[in-house]
Amino acid sequence: MQESVLAEKSLEFATQIVLIFQSYGKQHKDTTIMKQLLRSGTSIGANINEAVFGNSKADFIAKLHIALKECSGSIYWLKILKNTQLIDNAQGLIKLAEEIKAMLISSLNTAKK
């Protein structure tokens, strides 16, 4: 089974978040915001994958909604990290998260038809 662009982008995003978390944790004592970002950023792809194997159309839609919420949360945490200049590449990650968010909204609109 070939992976969708949405699944691939969410995996790329989660991978980058994990790598940033690992690097950040080695340099800073307080990782509270990074832990929040780690949770939400890795949850997006997990919920997309769960949606694909859902029990019903309603389950599929519910999982995509959770992925959308987690994506929005990730954008929020990334904006904080950008505004506080705690990480350098926040803007690139925000852009990728915004792409994923748009794809999730489109997927949800299609699924609801």
CYANA upper distance limits for C-alpha pairs under 8 A (distance plus 0.5 A):
  3 GLU  CA      7 ALA  CA      6.67
  3 GLU  CA      8 GLU  CA      7.05
  4 SER  CA      8 GLU  CA      6.72
  5 VAL  CA      9 LYS  CA      6.54
  6 LEU  CA     10 SER  CA      6.61
  6 LEU  CA    100 ILE  CA      7.06
  6 LEU  CA    103 MET  CA      7.16
  6 LEU  CA    104 LEU  CA      8.18
  7 ALA  CA     11 LEU  CA      6.66
  7 ALA  CA     45 GLY  CA      6.76
  7 ALA  CA     48 ILE  CA      7.17
  7 ALA  CA     49 ASN  CA      7.70
  8 GLU  CA     12 GLU  CA      6.69
  9 LYS  CA     13 PHE  CA      6.57
  9 LYS  CA     96 LEU  CA      8.20
  9 LYS  CA    100 ILE  CA      7.31
 10 SER  CA     14 ALA  CA      6.59
 10 SER  CA     44 ILE  CA      6.91
 10 SER  CA     45 GLY  CA      5.38
 10 SER  CA    100 ILE  CA      7.31
 11 LEU  CA     15 THR  CA      6.54
 11 LEU  CA     42 THR  CA      8.44
 11 LEU  CA     45 GLY  CA      6.37
 12 GLU  CA     16 GLN  CA      6.77
 13 PHE  CA     17 ILE  CA      6.73
 13 PHE  CA     41 GLY  CA      7.55
 13 PHE  CA     42 THR  CA      8.33
 13 PHE  CA     93 LEU  CA      7.75
 13 PHE  CA     96 LEU  CA      7.52
 13 PHE  CA     97 ALA  CA      7.76
 14 ALA  CA     18 VAL  CA      6.68
 14 ALA  CA     38 LEU  CA      8.36
 14 ALA  CA     41 GLY  CA      5.95
 14 ALA  CA     42 THR  CA      5.22
 14 ALA  CA     44 ILE  CA      8.34
 14 ALA  CA     45 GLY  CA      7.73
 15 THR  CA     19 LEU  CA      6.78
 15 THR  CA     42 THR  CA      8.39
 16 GLN  CA     20 ILE  CA      6.63
 17 ILE  CA     21 PHE  CA      6.54
 17 ILE  CA     37 LEU  CA      7.93
 17 ILE  CA     38 LEU  CA      6.64
 17 ILE  CA     41 GLY  CA      6.97
 17 ILE  CA     42 THR  CA      8.01
 18 VAL  CA     22 GLN  CA      6.70
 18 VAL  CA     38 LEU  CA      6.95
 18 VAL  CA     42 THR  CA      8.40
 19 LEU  CA     23 SER  CA      6.75
 20 ILE  CA     24 TYR  CA      6.34
 21 PHE  CA     25 GLY  CA      6.46
 21 PHE  CA     34 MET  CA      6.61
 21 PHE  CA     35 LYS  CA      8.02
 21 PHE  CA     38 LEU  CA      7.35
 22 GLN  CA     26 LYS  CA      7.11
 23 SER  CA     27 GLN  CA      7.37
 24 TYR  CA     28 HIS  CA      6.59
 24 TYR  CA     31 THR  CA      8.14
 24 TYR  CA     34 MET  CA      8.38
 25 GLY  CA     29 LYS  CA      7.29
 25 GLY  CA     30 ASP  CA      8.33
 25 GLY  CA     31 THR  CA      6.81
 31 THR  CA     35 LYS  CA      6.48
 32 THR  CA     36 GLN  CA      7.00
 33 ILE  CA     37 LEU  CA      6.76
 33 ILE  CA     77 TRP  CA      7.27
 33 ILE  CA     81 LEU  CA      8.49
 34 MET  CA     38 LEU  CA      6.47
 34 MET  CA     77 TRP  CA      8.40
 35 LYS  CA     39 ARG  CA      6.68
 36 GLN  CA     40 SER  CA      6.78
 36 GLN  CA     77 TRP  CA      7.83
 37 LEU  CA     41 GLY  CA      6.06
 37 LEU  CA     73 GLY  CA      8.26
 37 LEU  CA     74 SER  CA      6.05
 37 LEU  CA     77 TRP  CA      6.37
 37 LEU  CA     78 LEU  CA      7.82
 38 LEU  CA     42 THR  CA      6.49
 39 ARG  CA     43 SER  CA      6.57
 40 SER  CA     44 ILE  CA      7.12
 40 SER  CA     70 GLU  CA      5.43
 40 SER  CA     71 CYS  CA      7.28
 40 SER  CA     73 GLY  CA      6.87
 40 SER  CA     74 SER  CA      6.05
 41 GLY  CA     45 GLY  CA      8.47
 41 GLY  CA     70 GLU  CA      7.34
 41 GLY  CA     71 CYS  CA      7.21
 41 GLY  CA     74 SER  CA      6.10
 42 THR  CA     46 ALA  CA      7.18
 43 SER  CA     47 ASN  CA      6.56
 43 SER  CA     67 ALA  CA      7.30
 43 SER  CA     70 GLU  CA      7.02
 44 ILE  CA     48 ILE  CA      6.83
 44 ILE  CA     66 ILE  CA      8.17
 44 ILE  CA     67 ALA  CA      4.96
 44 ILE  CA     68 LEU  CA      7.72
 44 ILE  CA     70 GLU  CA      6.31
 44 ILE  CA     71 CYS  CA      6.59
 45 GLY  CA     49 ASN  CA      6.61
 45 GLY  CA     67 ALA  CA      7.69
 46 ALA  CA     50 GLU  CA      6.70
 46 ALA  CA     67 ALA  CA      8.49
 47 ASN  CA     51 ALA  CA      6.49
 47 ASN  CA     63 LYS  CA      5.97
 47 ASN  CA     64 LEU  CA      7.08
 47 ASN  CA     66 ILE  CA      7.26
 47 ASN  CA     67 ALA  CA      5.93
 48 ILE  CA     52 VAL  CA      7.02
 48 ILE  CA     63 LYS  CA      7.12
 48 ILE  CA     64 LEU  CA      6.50
 48 ILE  CA     67 ALA  CA      6.87
 49 ASN  CA     53 PHE  CA      7.34
 50 GLU  CA     54 GLY  CA      6.53
 50 GLU  CA     60 PHE  CA      8.32
 50 GLU  CA     63 LYS  CA      7.28
 51 ALA  CA     59 ASP  CA      7.25
 51 ALA  CA     60 PHE  CA      4.86
 51 ALA  CA     61 ILE  CA      7.71
 51 ALA  CA     62 ALA  CA      8.27
 51 ALA  CA     63 LYS  CA      5.59
 51 ALA  CA     64 LEU  CA      6.82
 52 VAL  CA     60 PHE  CA      7.05
 53 PHE  CA     60 PHE  CA      8.24
 54 GLY  CA     59 ASP  CA      5.94
 54 GLY  CA     60 PHE  CA      5.83
 55 ASN  CA     59 ASP  CA      6.52
 55 ASN  CA     60 PHE  CA      7.98
 56 SER  CA     60 PHE  CA      6.71
 57 LYS  CA     61 ILE  CA      6.71
 57 LYS  CA    111 ALA  CA      8.18
 58 ALA  CA     62 ALA  CA      6.57
 59 ASP  CA     63 LYS  CA      6.66
 60 PHE  CA     64 LEU  CA      6.82
 61 ILE  CA     65 HIS  CA      6.68
 61 ILE  CA    108 LEU  CA      6.90
 61 ILE  CA    111 ALA  CA      7.34
 61 ILE  CA    112 LYS  CA      8.06
 62 ALA  CA     66 ILE  CA      6.90
 63 LYS  CA     67 ALA  CA      6.77
 64 LEU  CA     68 LEU  CA      6.64
 64 LEU  CA    104 LEU  CA      7.24
 64 LEU  CA    108 LEU  CA      7.31
 65 HIS  CA     69 LYS  CA      6.75
 65 HIS  CA    108 LEU  CA      8.09
 66 ILE  CA     70 GLU  CA      6.69
 67 ALA  CA     71 CYS  CA      6.55
 67 ALA  CA    104 LEU  CA      8.20
 68 LEU  CA     72 SER  CA      6.72
 68 LEU  CA    101 LYS  CA      6.65
 68 LEU  CA    104 LEU  CA      6.72
 68 LEU  CA    105 ILE  CA      7.95
 69 LYS  CA     73 GLY  CA      6.70
 70 GLU  CA     74 SER  CA      6.60
 71 CYS  CA     75 ILE  CA      6.80
 71 CYS  CA     97 ALA  CA      6.91
 71 CYS  CA    100 ILE  CA      8.02
 71 CYS  CA    101 LYS  CA      6.73
 72 SER  CA     76 TYR  CA      6.86
 72 SER  CA    101 LYS  CA      7.80
 73 GLY  CA     77 TRP  CA      6.89
 74 SER  CA     78 LEU  CA      6.56
 74 SER  CA     97 ALA  CA      7.98
 75 ILE  CA     79 LYS  CA      6.60
 75 ILE  CA     94 ILE  CA      6.29
 75 ILE  CA     97 ALA  CA      6.95
 75 ILE  CA     98 GLU  CA      8.03
 76 TYR  CA     80 ILE  CA      6.97
 77 TRP  CA     81 LEU  CA      6.80
 78 LEU  CA     82 LYS  CA      6.53
 78 LEU  CA     90 ALA  CA      6.34
 78 LEU  CA     91 GLN  CA      8.42
 78 LEU  CA     93 LEU  CA      7.96
 78 LEU  CA     94 ILE  CA      6.93
 79 LYS  CA     83 ASN  CA      6.48
 79 LYS  CA     90 ALA  CA      7.73
 79 LYS  CA     94 ILE  CA      7.93
 80 ILE  CA     84 THR  CA      6.58
 81 LEU  CA     85 GLN  CA      6.32
 81 LEU  CA     86 LEU  CA      5.73
 81 LEU  CA     87 ILE  CA      6.56
 81 LEU  CA     90 ALA  CA      7.32
 82 LYS  CA     86 LEU  CA      7.07
 82 LYS  CA     87 ILE  CA      6.97
 82 LYS  CA     88 ASP  CA      7.92
 82 LYS  CA     90 ALA  CA      5.89
 82 LYS  CA     91 GLN  CA      7.47
 89 ASN  CA     93 LEU  CA      7.14
 90 ALA  CA     94 ILE  CA      6.55
 91 GLN  CA     95 LYS  CA      6.70
 92 GLY  CA     96 LEU  CA      6.84
 93 LEU  CA     97 ALA  CA      6.56
 94 ILE  CA     98 GLU  CA      6.55
 95 LYS  CA     99 GLU  CA      6.82
 96 LEU  CA    100 ILE  CA      6.82
 97 ALA  CA    101 LYS  CA      6.54
 98 GLU  CA    102 ALA  CA      6.69
 99 GLU  CA    103 MET  CA      6.77
100 ILE  CA    104 LEU  CA      6.60
101 LYS  CA    105 ILE  CA      6.72
102 ALA  CA    106 SER  CA      6.69
103 MET  CA    107 SER  CA      6.53
104 LEU  CA    108 LEU  CA      6.53
105 ILE  CA    109 ASN  CA      6.64
106 SER  CA    110 THR  CA      6.71
107 SER  CA    111 ALA  CA      6.55
108 LEU  CA    112 LYS  CA      6.57
109 ASN  CA    113 LYS  CA      7.11
